[in-house]
Amino acid sequence: MYGIAIDALPALHDPEYPNQVGPILAGLRKLLASLSEAATRPRTTPSVIVALSGIRRTYEELMENAAEGPGATLGQRLHVARTKAKLTTEEAANGVGLSKEVIEAVELEEPASEEDIAKIKDLIAALGG
């Protein structure tokens, strides 16, 4: 289902791309959460692990594409800068004096204060994003 939706996305620089990629990324996050939980169970099968790995790769690739587009959100840009720098949400948060919950919320496209947004933009710039 997600593969079909991803294949139907407009070109990266199309003005509709940000509007169409957001719901796909949100759906993939939910799927990742379910598969991650399933992978922690003692009787996890290799197929669950393979599916989790594939969805994570798809999510990261799609997120990187979204972050490069002209309509990239702060959350997309933050996620990509942070993961390319190999930082956890807690490490990134500590680096700019925020809580990890703020970083996680922004990556989930939740609103943040102007002060937090400024700190996050500084972090993205410092990480080369």
C-alpha atoms as an extended CHARMM CRD file, in Angstrom:
* protein
*
       129  EXT
         1         1  MET       CA              0.0000000000        0.0000000000        0.0000000000  PROA      1               0.0000000000
         2         2  TYR       CA              2.7320000000        2.5070000000        0.9010000000  PROA      2               0.0000000000
         3         3  GLY       CA              4.7720000000        1.5160000000       -2.1310000000  PROA      3               0.0000000000
         4         4  ILE       CA              1.8940000000        2.4940000000       -4.4100000000  PROA      4               0.0000000000
         5         5  ALA       CA              1.4390000000        5.8070000000       -2.6080000000  PROA      5               0.0000000000
         6         6  ILE       CA              5.1700000000        6.5460000000       -2.7830000000  PROA      6               0.0000000000
         7         7  ASP       CA              5.2800000000        5.6940000000       -6.4830000000  PROA      7               0.0000000000
         8         8  ALA       CA              2.3770000000        8.0920000000       -7.0650000000  PROA      8               0.0000000000
         9         9  LEU       CA              4.1400000000       11.0350000000       -5.4150000000  PROA      9               0.0000000000
        10        10  PRO       CA              4.7660000000       14.0090000000       -7.6850000000  PROA      10              0.0000000000
        11        11  ALA       CA              8.3060000000       15.1200000000       -8.4980000000  PROA      11              0.0000000000
        12        12  LEU       CA             10.3360000000       16.3100000000       -5.5120000000  PROA      12              0.0000000000
        13        13  HSD       CA             10.2020000000       19.9560000000       -6.5740000000  PROA      13              0.0000000000
        14        14  ASP       CA              6.4800000000       19.8920000000       -7.3750000000  PROA      14              0.0000000000
        15        15  PRO       CA              4.5790000000       22.2630000000       -5.0480000000  PROA      15              0.0000000000
        16        16  GLU       CA              2.2120000000       19.3930000000       -4.1420000000  PROA      16              0.0000000000
        17        17  TYR       CA              5.0190000000       17.1030000000       -2.9390000000  PROA      17              0.0000000000
        18        18  PRO       CA              5.0610000000       18.3330000000        0.7000000000  PROA      18              0.0000000000
        19        19  ASN       CA              1.2810000000       17.9830000000        0.9990000000  PROA      19              0.0000000000
        20        20  GLN       CA              1.3150000000       14.4490000000       -0.3460000000  PROA      20              0.0000000000
        21        21  VAL       CA              4.4260000000       13.0980000000        1.3690000000  PROA      21              0.0000000000
        22        22  GLY       CA              3.3880000000       14.1740000000        4.8920000000  PROA      22              0.0000000000
        23        23  PRO       CA              0.5430000000       11.6590000000        5.3080000000  PROA      23              0.0000000000
        24        24  ILE       CA              2.7160000000        8.8630000000        3.9080000000  PROA      24              0.0000000000
        25        25  LEU       CA              5.4740000000        9.6340000000        6.4020000000  PROA      25              0.0000000000
        26        26  ALA       CA              2.9240000000        9.7300000000        9.2380000000  PROA      26              0.0000000000
        27        27  GLY       CA              1.5690000000        6.3400000000        8.2030000000  PROA      27              0.0000000000
        28        28  LEU       CA              5.0490000000        4.8760000000        7.9580000000  PROA      28              0.0000000000
        29        29  ARG       CA              5.8220000000        6.1330000000       11.4820000000  PROA      29              0.0000000000
        30        30  LYS       CA              2.7930000000        4.2420000000       12.7990000000  PROA      30              0.0000000000
        31        31  LEU       CA              3.8320000000        1.1140000000       10.9260000000  PROA      31              0.0000000000
        32        32  LEU       CA              7.3710000000        1.4600000000       12.2790000000  PROA      32              0.0000000000
        33        33  ALA       CA              6.0580000000        1.7200000000       15.8300000000  PROA      33              0.0000000000
        34        34  SER       CA              4.0120000000       -1.4690000000       15.4100000000  PROA      34              0.0000000000
        35        35  LEU       CA              6.8440000000       -3.4130000000       13.8110000000  PROA      35              0.0000000000
        36        36  SER       CA              9.3430000000       -2.1570000000       16.4050000000  PROA      36              0.0000000000
        37        37  GLU       CA              7.1130000000       -3.4240000000       19.1750000000  PROA      37              0.0000000000
        38        38  ALA       CA              6.6360000000       -6.7550000000       17.4190000000  PROA      38              0.0000000000
        39        39  ALA       CA             10.4110000000       -7.0730000000       17.0310000000  PROA      39              0.0000000000
        40        40  THR       CA             10.8930000000       -6.9000000000       20.8110000000  PROA      40              0.0000000000
        41        41  ARG       CA              8.7910000000       -9.9690000000       21.4710000000  PROA      41              0.0000000000
        42        42  PRO       CA             10.6230000000      -13.1920000000       22.2970000000  PROA      42              0.0000000000
        43        43  ARG       CA              9.0830000000      -15.1480000000       19.4330000000  PROA      43              0.0000000000
        44        44  THR       CA              9.7370000000      -12.6300000000       16.6830000000  PROA      44              0.0000000000
        45        45  THR       CA             10.2040000000      -14.1900000000       13.2930000000  PROA      45              0.0000000000
        46        46  PRO       CA             12.8320000000      -13.2320000000       10.7350000000  PROA      46              0.0000000000
        47        47  SER       CA             10.0670000000      -11.9150000000        8.4740000000  PROA      47              0.0000000000
        48        48  VAL       CA              9.1420000000       -9.2810000000       11.0870000000  PROA      48              0.0000000000
        49        49  ILE       CA             12.7760000000       -8.1730000000       11.3230000000  PROA      49              0.0000000000
        50        50  VAL       CA             13.1100000000       -8.0230000000        7.5420000000  PROA      50              0.0000000000
        51        51  ALA       CA              9.8840000000       -6.0100000000        7.2650000000  PROA      51              0.0000000000
        52        52  LEU       CA             11.0440000000       -3.6090000000       10.0070000000  PROA      52              0.0000000000
        53        53  SER       CA             14.3620000000       -3.0800000000        8.2580000000  PROA      53              0.0000000000
        54        54  GLY       CA             12.6860000000       -2.4580000000        4.9130000000  PROA      54              0.0000000000
        55        55  ILE       CA             10.2060000000        0.0380000000        6.3270000000  PROA      55              0.0000000000
        56        56  ARG       CA             12.9680000000        1.8900000000        8.1770000000  PROA      56              0.0000000000
        57        57  ARG       CA             15.0090000000        2.1740000000        4.9790000000  PROA      57              0.0000000000
        58        58  THR       CA             11.9570000000        3.3610000000        3.0410000000  PROA      58              0.0000000000
        59        59  TYR       CA             11.0860000000        5.8980000000        5.7250000000  PROA      59              0.0000000000
        60        60  GLU       CA             14.6000000000        7.3200000000        5.8780000000  PROA      60              0.0000000000
        61        61  GLU       CA             14.8780000000        7.5560000000        2.0910000000  PROA      61              0.0000000000
        62        62  LEU       CA             11.5240000000        9.2860000000        1.8060000000  PROA      62              0.0000000000
        63        63  MET       CA             12.3830000000       11.6160000000        4.6920000000  PROA      63              0.0000000000
        64        64  GLU       CA             15.6910000000       12.5600000000        3.0530000000  PROA      64              0.0000000000
        65        65  ASN       CA             13.8760000000       13.3290000000       -0.2020000000  PROA      65              0.0000000000
        66        66  ALA       CA             11.2720000000       15.4040000000        1.6200000000  PROA      66              0.0000000000
        67        67  ALA       CA             13.9470000000       17.3440000000        3.5460000000  PROA      67              0.0000000000
        68        68  GLU       CA             15.6430000000       18.3340000000        0.2770000000  PROA      68              0.0000000000
        69        69  GLY       CA             12.4880000000       19.6930000000       -1.3060000000  PROA      69              0.0000000000
        70        70  PRO       CA             11.4940000000       23.3530000000       -1.3420000000  PROA      70              0.0000000000
        71        71  GLY       CA              8.5500000000       22.7440000000        1.0040000000  PROA      71              0.0000000000
        72        72  ALA       CA             10.5180000000       20.7790000000        3.5960000000  PROA      72              0.0000000000
        73        73  THR       CA              9.1780000000       21.1300000000        7.1100000000  PROA      73              0.0000000000
        74        74  LEU       CA             11.3020000000       21.9480000000       10.1240000000  PROA      74              0.0000000000
        75        75  GLY       CA             10.6650000000       18.4310000000       11.4250000000  PROA      75              0.0000000000
        76        76  GLN       CA             11.8680000000       16.8190000000        8.2040000000  PROA      76              0.0000000000
        77        77  ARG       CA             14.9820000000       18.9640000000        8.0740000000  PROA      77              0.0000000000
        78        78  LEU       CA             15.7140000000       18.2940000000       11.7590000000  PROA      78              0.0000000000
        79        79  HSD       CA             15.2470000000       14.5460000000       11.4470000000  PROA      79              0.0000000000
        80        80  VAL       CA             17.5710000000       14.2730000000        8.4650000000  PROA      80              0.0000000000
        81        81  ALA       CA             20.2590000000       16.5460000000        9.9360000000  PROA      81              0.0000000000
        82        82  ARG       CA             20.1350000000       14.6720000000       13.2430000000  PROA      82              0.0000000000
        83        83  THR       CA             20.2300000000       11.1830000000       11.7430000000  PROA      83              0.0000000000
        84        84  LYS       CA             23.0060000000       12.0700000000        9.2860000000  PROA      84              0.0000000000
        85        85  ALA       CA             24.9940000000       13.3390000000       12.2730000000  PROA      85              0.0000000000
        86        86  LYS       CA             24.2310000000       10.0240000000       14.0260000000  PROA      86              0.0000000000
        87        87  LEU       CA             22.6920000000       11.7830000000       17.0310000000  PROA      87              0.0000000000
        88        88  THR       CA             19.8470000000       10.5450000000       19.1920000000  PROA      88              0.0000000000
        89        89  THR       CA             16.9880000000       12.8860000000       19.9690000000  PROA      89              0.0000000000
        90        90  GLU       CA             18.3650000000       13.2560000000       23.5050000000  PROA      90              0.0000000000
        91        91  GLU       CA             21.8730000000       14.1200000000       22.3030000000  PROA      91              0.0000000000
        92        92  ALA       CA             20.5420000000       16.6990000000       19.8350000000  PROA      92              0.0000000000
        93        93  ALA       CA             18.2770000000       18.1890000000       22.4860000000  PROA      93              0.0000000000
        94        94  ASN       CA             21.0800000000       18.4770000000       25.0340000000  PROA      94              0.0000000000
        95        95  GLY       CA             23.2250000000       20.2400000000       22.4570000000  PROA      95              0.0000000000
        96        96  VAL       CA             20.7880000000       23.1480000000       22.1890000000  PROA      96              0.0000000000
        97        97  GLY       CA             19.2690000000       23.1720000000       25.6660000000  PROA      97              0.0000000000
        98        98  LEU       CA             15.9470000000       21.5390000000       24.8330000000  PROA      98              0.0000000000
        99        99  SER       CA             14.2130000000       18.4160000000       26.0690000000  PROA      99              0.0000000000
       100       100  LYS       CA             14.2210000000       15.3220000000       23.9100000000  PROA      100             0.0000000000
       101       101  GLU       CA             10.4230000000       15.5450000000       23.9480000000  PROA      101             0.0000000000
       102       102  VAL       CA             10.6010000000       18.8740000000       22.0920000000  PROA      102             0.0000000000
       103       103  ILE       CA             12.8970000000       17.3790000000       19.4390000000  PROA      103             0.0000000000
       104       104  GLU       CA             10.6390000000       14.3440000000       19.0730000000  PROA      104             0.0000000000
       105       105  ALA       CA              7.5340000000       16.5280000000       18.8570000000  PROA      105             0.0000000000
       106       106  VAL       CA              9.0280000000       18.7260000000       16.1350000000  PROA      106             0.0000000000
       107       107  GLU       CA             10.0560000000       15.6470000000       14.1650000000  PROA      107             0.0000000000
       108       108  LEU       CA              6.4300000000       14.5110000000       14.4270000000  PROA      108             0.0000000000
       109       109  GLU       CA              5.3590000000       17.8740000000       12.9590000000  PROA      109             0.0000000000
       110       110  GLU       CA              3.9080000000       19.1860000000       16.2050000000  PROA      110             0.0000000000
       111       111  PRO       CA              4.1100000000       22.9370000000       16.8700000000  PROA      111             0.0000000000
       112       112  ALA       CA              6.9030000000       24.4790000000       18.9210000000  PROA      112             0.0000000000
       113       113  SER       CA              7.5750000000       27.8650000000       20.4650000000  PROA      113             0.0000000000
       114       114  GLU       CA              9.4650000000       30.5080000000       18.4900000000  PROA      114             0.0000000000
       115       115  GLU       CA             12.3750000000       30.1580000000       20.9360000000  PROA      115             0.0000000000
       116       116  ASP       CA             12.5180000000       26.3780000000       20.4200000000  PROA      116             0.0000000000
       117       117  ILE       CA             12.2630000000       26.8160000000       16.6470000000  PROA      117             0.0000000000
       118       118  ALA       CA             15.2080000000       29.2220000000       16.6860000000  PROA      118             0.0000000000
       119       119  LYS       CA             17.3140000000       26.7440000000       18.6790000000  PROA      119             0.0000000000
       120       120  ILE       CA             16.3690000000       23.9160000000       16.3250000000  PROA      120             0.0000000000
       121       121  LYS       CA             17.2600000000       25.9900000000       13.2610000000  PROA      121             0.0000000000
       122       122  ASP       CA             20.6340000000       26.7490000000       14.8610000000  PROA      122             0.0000000000
       123       123  LEU       CA             21.1610000000       23.0340000000       15.4640000000  PROA      123             0.0000000000
       124       124  ILE       CA             20.2790000000       22.1610000000       11.8610000000  PROA      124             0.0000000000
       125       125  ALA       CA             22.7130000000       24.8070000000       10.6010000000  PROA      125             0.0000000000
       126       126  ALA       CA             25.4570000000       23.5880000000       12.9430000000  PROA      126             0.0000000000
       127       127  LEU       CA             24.9830000000       20.0530000000       11.6600000000  PROA      127             0.0000000000
       128       128  GLY       CA             25.3110000000       21.2330000000        8.0860000000  PROA      128             0.0000000000
       129       129  GLY       CA             21.6280000000       20.9120000000        7.1980000000  PROA      129             0.0000000000
